[in-house]
Amino acid sequence: MKLNLEWRWSVRSSLFLLIIIVVPFVQALHIDTKWEKIVEQAQTIFLFGSFVFTLVLTLKYPFNPKQREFWLWAALWWLVLLGRDQNWVRQMWSGYSIAVYHSIAAV
């Protein structure tokens, strides 16, 4: 198999380069923590909504068994991303022993 390393400058590569250059300077902006909490909550709502949306449509739509299996896996993946975002519920219900959080993560 021959590897094609030909590269041409494009708008996509310009945006990628711009992101690489700008992202390290975002920390210097000292963003207010109120905005950070709003973004985190919006992300949590989006992940939960995506989980519910995928699960409901998977159970409602007449898929063949292989397709249904894939979309149930996708719904589970949204749930895992939600769990990772919430540090396996540590942000919502803090103060429990570490064994509780590990058992939640194991499920």
Secondary structure as a PSIPRED ss2 file (coil, helix, strand):
# PSIPRED VFORMAT (PSIPRED V4.0)

   1 M C   1.000  0.000  0.000
   2 K C   1.000  0.000  0.000
   3 L C   1.000  0.000  0.000
   4 N C   1.000  0.000  0.000
   5 L C   1.000  0.000  0.000
   6 E C   1.000  0.000  0.000
   7 W C   1.000  0.000  0.000
   8 R C   1.000  0.000  0.000
   9 W C   1.000  0.000  0.000
  10 S C   1.000  0.000  0.000
  11 V H   0.000  1.000  0.000
  12 R H   0.000  1.000  0.000
  13 S H   0.000  1.000  0.000
  14 S H   0.000  1.000  0.000
  15 L H   0.000  1.000  0.000
  16 F H   0.000  1.000  0.000
  17 L H   0.000  1.000  0.000
  18 L H   0.000  1.000  0.000
  19 I H   0.000  1.000  0.000
  20 I H   0.000  1.000  0.000
  21 I H   0.000  1.000  0.000
  22 V H   0.000  1.000  0.000
  23 V H   0.000  1.000  0.000
  24 P H   0.000  1.000  0.000
  25 F H   0.000  1.000  0.000
  26 V H   0.000  1.000  0.000
  27 Q H   0.000  1.000  0.000
  28 A H   0.000  1.000  0.000
  29 L H   0.000  1.000  0.000
  30 H C   1.000  0.000  0.000
  31 I C   1.000  0.000  0.000
  32 D C   1.000  0.000  0.000
  33 T H   0.000  1.000  0.000
  34 K H   0.000  1.000  0.000
  35 W H   0.000  1.000  0.000
  36 E H   0.000  1.000  0.000
  37 K H   0.000  1.000  0.000
  38 I H   0.000  1.000  0.000
  39 V H   0.000  1.000  0.000
  40 E H   0.000  1.000  0.000
  41 Q H   0.000  1.000  0.000
  42 A H   0.000  1.000  0.000
  43 Q H   0.000  1.000  0.000
  44 T H   0.000  1.000  0.000
  45 I H   0.000  1.000  0.000
  46 F H   0.000  1.000  0.000
  47 L H   0.000  1.000  0.000
  48 F H   0.000  1.000  0.000
  49 G H   0.000  1.000  0.000
  50 S H   0.000  1.000  0.000
  51 F H   0.000  1.000  0.000
  52 V H   0.000  1.000  0.000
  53 F H   0.000  1.000  0.000
  54 T H   0.000  1.000  0.000
  55 L H   0.000  1.000  0.000
  56 V H   0.000  1.000  0.000
  57 L H   0.000  1.000  0.000
  58 T H   0.000  1.000  0.000
  59 L H   0.000  1.000  0.000
  60 K H   0.000  1.000  0.000
  61 Y C   1.000  0.000  0.000
  62 P C   1.000  0.000  0.000
  63 F C   1.000  0.000  0.000
  64 N C   1.000  0.000  0.000
  65 P H   0.000  1.000  0.000
  66 K H   0.000  1.000  0.000
  67 Q H   0.000  1.000  0.000
  68 R H   0.000  1.000  0.000
  69 E H   0.000  1.000  0.000
  70 F H   0.000  1.000  0.000
  71 W H   0.000  1.000  0.000
  72 L H   0.000  1.000  0.000
  73 W H   0.000  1.000  0.000
  74 A H   0.000  1.000  0.000
  75 A H   0.000  1.000  0.000
  76 L H   0.000  1.000  0.000
  77 W H   0.000  1.000  0.000
  78 W H   0.000  1.000  0.000
  79 L H   0.000  1.000  0.000
  80 V H   0.000  1.000  0.000
  81 L H   0.000  1.000  0.000
  82 L H   0.000  1.000  0.000
  83 G H   0.000  1.000  0.000
  84 R H   0.000  1.000  0.000
  85 D H   0.000  1.000  0.000
  86 Q C   1.000  0.000  0.000
  87 N C   1.000  0.000  0.000
  88 W C   1.000  0.000  0.000
  89 V C   1.000  0.000  0.000
  90 R C   1.000  0.000  0.000
  91 Q C   1.000  0.000  0.000
  92 M C   1.000  0.000  0.000
  93 W C   1.000  0.000  0.000
  94 S C   1.000  0.000  0.000
  95 G C   1.000  0.000  0.000
  96 Y C   1.000  0.000  0.000
  97 S C   1.000  0.000  0.000
  98 I H   0.000  1.000  0.000
  99 A H   0.000  1.000  0.000
 100 V H   0.000  1.000  0.000
 101 Y H   0.000  1.000  0.000
 102 H H   0.000  1.000  0.000
 103 S H   0.000  1.000  0.000
 104 I H   0.000  1.000  0.000
 105 A H   0.000  1.000  0.000
 106 A H   0.000  1.000  0.000
 107 V C   1.000  0.000  0.000
